Amino acid sequence: LLAAGIHQQVGWNWRVDVPLGEFQGVSVDEAGFVVGLDFSEEEESSSEEEEKKRLEFDLDVLARLTSLQAVNFRNCKKATGNIEVFKGMKLTTLNLEKCSRLTGDIG
């Protein structure tokens, strides 16, 4: 997450002494492993300025998060990468609706 710069884009003031589970959109289990990410965004941006604020990241940075169970990136239109990064993960929820820049198949 930090490598993708998502923390800066969503305004997290991340420090090493702050558990990831305290950040909006991040769920962790009892051991502190990231099990859920919800970076869903509003339906449509009403201005050019709001469009610039959309999250921009590559799914490849999630490859190491093998503990993921739920992912909601609905309307993350600037997200890029191959969805095959989720292959082998034990996801119960995967919402990539309107993420038009993604490629791949996990079927």
Number of C-alpha atoms within 10 A of each C-alpha: 15 9 9 15 13 15 15 12 13 15 10 12 9 14 8 6 6 10 11 18 16 12 15 13 15 17 19 17 12 6 6 11 15 19 19 22 19 16 18 18 15 11 10 10 13 9 8 8 9 10 13 11 11 18 21 16 20 15 18 15 15 15 13 10 16 17 15 23 18 20 21 18 20 18 21 23 22 17 19 17 15 16 16 17 19 21 13 9 15 13 16 10 12 15 14 18 13 14 16 13 13 18 11 10 11 10 5
